[in-house]
Amino acid sequence: MRSRLAILIGVVLIGVTAAFAQSGQTFTGTVTDAMCGAHHMIPGKSAAECTRECVKAGSSYALAIGDKVYTLKGDKTKVDSLAGQKVTVKGNIISVSSITPAKS
């Protein structure tokens, strides 16, 4: 009986975890590029112009939230149209604070 209960609890937890992962998280910040972050470096250019030029030069689109910068993946056309603007992004991310080899 205990093993059936443990299996049932495990199945429920997996379902809840999967549902949460699919829903993603919501973040509000400014569309920028990963190199400049919140501080654009091209003199005389707006935040949007600087972002677009840095992305053309190889940087990735990013979302600046305070001091943190999150790289954005996905539809670059939509992101580009909002360069330099404050936006709300919904999605899934993995933010690595540490990483170690997995044990076999």
C-alpha positions in Angstrom: 0.0 0.0 0.0 2.8 2.4 0.9 4.5 1.8 -2.5 1.3 2.6 -4.4 0.9 5.8 -2.4 4.6 6.7 -3.1 4.1 6.0 -6.8 0.9 8.1 -6.9 2.6 11.0 -5.1 5.6 10.8 -7.6 3.2 10.9 -10.6 1.4 13.9 -9.2 4.7 15.8 -8.5 6.0 15.0 -12.0 2.7 16.4 -13.5 2.8 19.6 -11.4 6.5 20.1 -12.3 5.8 19.6 -16.0 2.8 22.0 -15.9 4.9 24.7 -14.1 7.8 24.3 -16.5 5.5 24.8 -19.5 3.9 27.9 -18.1 7.3 29.7 -17.8 8.1 32.8 -15.8 7.4 36.4 -16.5 10.1 39.1 -16.5 9.8 42.9 -17.0 12.8 44.8 -18.2 14.4 46.6 -21.2 15.3 44.9 -24.5 19.0 45.5 -25.0 22.0 43.4 -26.1 24.2 41.1 -24.0 27.3 43.2 -24.5 26.0 46.7 -23.5 23.3 45.6 -21.0 21.7 48.6 -19.4 24.6 50.9 -20.4 24.8 51.6 -24.2 28.3 52.5 -25.4 27.8 53.9 -28.9 27.8 57.7 -28.6 25.0 59.6 -30.3 22.9 56.4 -30.7 19.6 55.7 -29.1 19.2 52.5 -27.0 17.4 50.9 -29.8 20.0 51.8 -32.4 22.9 50.7 -30.2 21.2 47.4 -29.5 20.6 46.7 -33.1 24.1 47.6 -34.1 25.6 45.4 -31.4 23.4 42.5 -32.4 24.5 42.9 -36.0 28.1 42.8 -34.8 27.5 39.5 -33.0 26.0 40.2 -29.6 22.8 38.6 -28.5 19.5 40.3 -27.7 19.1 40.5 -23.9 16.7 41.7 -21.2 18.1 44.1 -18.7 16.4 44.0 -15.3 18.3 46.3 -12.9 21.9 45.1 -12.8 21.1 41.7 -14.3 21.1 40.9 -18.0 19.4 37.8 -19.4 20.1 36.6 -22.9 16.9 36.3 -25.0 16.3 33.3 -27.4 13.5 32.9 -29.8 11.9 35.1 -32.5 14.5 37.7 -33.2 12.1 39.7 -35.4 9.7 40.3 -32.5 12.6 41.2 -30.1 14.2 43.5 -32.7 11.0 45.5 -33.1 11.0 46.3 -29.4 14.7 47.1 -29.0 15.3 49.8 -26.4 11.8 49.5 -25.0 10.5 48.3 -21.6 8.8 44.9 -22.1 7.3 42.0 -20.3 8.7 38.6 -21.4 7.2 35.2 -20.6 9.3 32.1 -21.1 11.6 29.5 -19.6 15.2 30.1 -18.6 18.0 28.4 -16.9 20.3 30.7 -15.0 23.6 29.0 -14.1 25.0 29.9 -10.7 27.2 26.8 -10.5 27.8 23.8 -12.7 29.6 20.5 -12.0 30.0 17.2 -13.9 27.1 14.8 -13.3 27.8 11.6 -11.4 27.3 8.5 -13.5 
